[in-house]
């Protein structure tokens, strides 16, 4: 990856800290393709998840916007489906459903995919600890961070640091900044590996 691309990624992360708007599918896709290779399939609206492809793969990472693309078209919005992001990470033995709000999966398309994974012998793991405040709009970046971390673990190159977040409900908004700092670490590691 060229130095110009890395510089743009760093600037985008730095700029996003100052914004208070939600993250689009396109932004998460751009970062995901850089930080989560080679297992990253992309960012999908919930009703456009490539189920057949995911079920065939031994390892995969997908970020899902729980909004539906069909609903997005009716509302005439571009590149931002209504909903929040979750991460799906899978190996031969397990599939992880990771929601930064720690909400159960109620989206029918995602639930169907998870049931198919279980039928094929994968163990389902679901996070139960909320790390993102409900007032926060960083769910795309939290999922991206989780996906980048899991991508390294899938390749046997677990990062030398653990992800630590505030647990108390009153402190959850502080986790936005921690998330962006961890993402900067991953981007800096890319720079060191590919320079």
C-alpha positions in Angstrom: 0.0 0.0 0.0 1.4 3.4 -0.9 2.2 6.1 1.5 -0.4 8.4 0.0 -3.2 5.8 0.8 -2.0 5.4 4.4 -1.8 9.2 4.8 -5.4 9.5 3.6 -6.6 6.7 6.0 -4.9 8.4 8.9 -6.4 11.8 8.0 -9.9 10.2 7.6 -9.6 8.6 11.1 -8.4 11.9 12.6 -11.2 13.9 10.8 -13.9 11.5 11.9 -13.1 12.1 15.5 -14.3 15.6 15.1 -17.6 14.7 13.3 -20.8 13.7 15.0 -22.5 12.1 12.0 -23.0 8.4 11.3 -20.5 6.3 9.3 -21.5 5.3 5.8 -21.1 1.8 4.3 -18.5 3.2 1.8 -16.2 4.5 4.6 -16.3 1.3 6.5 -15.7 -0.7 3.3 -12.7 1.4 2.4 -11.1 0.9 5.8 -12.1 -2.7 6.0 -10.4 -3.6 2.7 -7.2 -2.2 4.1 -7.3 -3.4 7.7 -8.9 -6.8 7.4 -7.4 -8.4 4.4 -7.5 -11.2 3.1 -10.7 -12.4 4.9 -12.7 -9.3 4.5 -15.8 -9.8 2.2 -17.1 -6.3 2.5 -19.9 -4.2 4.1 -23.4 -5.3 3.3 -27.0 -4.2 3.9 -28.7 -6.9 5.9 -30.8 -8.1 3.0 -27.8 -8.3 0.7 -25.5 -10.6 2.7 -23.8 -13.2 0.4 -25.0 -16.2 2.4 -23.9 -18.9 -0.1 -20.4 -17.5 -0.3 -20.1 -17.1 3.5 -21.3 -20.7 4.0 -18.6 -22.1 1.7 -15.7 -20.2 3.2 -13.4 -21.5 6.0 -12.6 -18.0 7.2 -14.5 -14.8 6.6 -15.2 -11.3 8.0 -18.2 -9.3 7.0 -19.6 -6.1 8.4 -23.4 -5.8 8.2 -25.5 -2.6 8.3 -28.7 -3.8 9.9 -30.7 -1.5 7.7 -32.0 -3.0 4.5 -31.0 -1.8 1.1 -34.6 -2.2 -0.2 -35.7 0.2 2.5 -32.8 2.5 1.6 -34.0 2.8 -2.0 -37.5 3.7 -1.0 -36.2 6.5 1.2 -33.9 7.7 -1.7 -30.8 7.7 0.5 -27.5 6.9 -1.0 -24.8 4.7 0.6 -26.3 4.9 4.2 -28.9 2.3 5.1 -30.9 2.9 8.2 -29.6 0.8 11.0 -26.4 0.2 12.8 -23.4 -2.0 12.1 -22.5 -5.4 13.4 -19.5 -7.6 12.6 -19.6 -11.3 11.5 -16.4 -13.3 11.8 -16.2 -17.0 11.1 -13.8 -19.9 11.0 -14.4 -23.6 10.3 -15.4 -24.1 14.0 -17.2 -21.0 15.0 -19.1 -17.9 13.9 -19.1 -14.7 15.9 -21.9 -12.2 15.9 -20.5 -9.0 17.4 -22.7 -6.0 18.2 -21.1 -3.0 19.9 -24.4 -2.3 21.7 -24.6 -6.0 22.8 -28.1 -6.3 21.4 -29.5 -9.6 20.4 -29.8 -10.4 16.7 -33.3 -9.6 15.6 -32.7 -8.9 12.0 -34.2 -11.9 10.0 -31.7 -12.1 7.2 -28.7 -12.1 9.7 -30.5 -14.6 12.0 -31.1 -16.9 9.0 -27.4 -16.8 8.1 -26.4 -17.6 11.7 -28.8 -20.5 11.8 -27.3 -21.9 8.6 -23.8 -21.6 10.1 -25.0 -23.5 13.2 -26.6 -26.3 11.1 -23.2 -26.7 9.3 -21.4 -27.3 12.6 -20.2 -23.9 13.6 -20.6 -22.8 17.2 -22.2 -19.4 17.6 -20.5 -16.8 19.8 -22.3 -13.6 20.7 -20.9 -10.7 22.7 -22.8 -9.8 25.8 -20.9 -6.7 27.0 -21.9 -3.3 25.6 -18.9 -1.1 24.8 -20.7 1.6 22.8 -23.1 4.2 24.2 -26.5 4.4 22.6 -25.9 8.1 21.9 -22.7 7.3 19.9 -22.6 7.1 16.1 -19.3 5.1 15.9 -20.8 1.6 15.5 -19.1 1.2 12.1 -15.7 2.0 13.5 -16.2 -0.3 16.5 -17.1 -3.1 14.1 -14.1 -2.3 12.0 -11.8 -2.4 15.0 -13.2 -5.7 16.1 -12.9 -7.1 12.5 -9.3 -5.9 12.2 -8.4 -7.5 15.5 -10.1 -10.8 14.6 -8.4 -10.8 11.2 -5.0 -10.8 12.9 -6.1 -13.6 15.2 -7.3 -15.7 12.3 -3.9 -15.5 10.8 -2.1 -16.4 14.0 -0.7 -12.9 14.4 -2.7 -11.7 17.4 -1.9 -8.1 18.2 0.5 -7.5 21.1 -2.2 -5.6 22.9 -5.7 -6.3 24.2 -8.6 -4.1 23.5 -9.6 -2.4 26.8 -12.8 -0.4 27.0 -14.8 1.3 29.8 -17.5 -1.0 31.2 -19.6 1.4 33.2 -22.7 2.8 31.4 -21.7 6.3 32.5 -18.3 6.0 30.7 -19.3 4.4 27.5 -19.1 7.6 25.4 -15.3 7.7 26.3 -14.9 4.5 24.3 -15.4 6.3 21.0 -12.1 8.0 21.4 -10.4 4.7 22.6 -11.8 3.0 19.5 -10.3 5.6 17.2 -6.9 5.4 19.0 -6.9 1.6 18.5 -7.7 2.0 14.8 -4.8 4.5 14.5 -2.5 1.8 16.0 -3.6 -0.7 13.3 -3.1 1.9 10.6 0.4 2.6 11.9 1.2 -1.1 11.9 0.1 -1.3 8.3 2.5 1.6 7.5 5.4 -0.3 9.2 4.7 -3.6 7.5 4.2 -2.2 3.9 6.8 0.6 3.8 
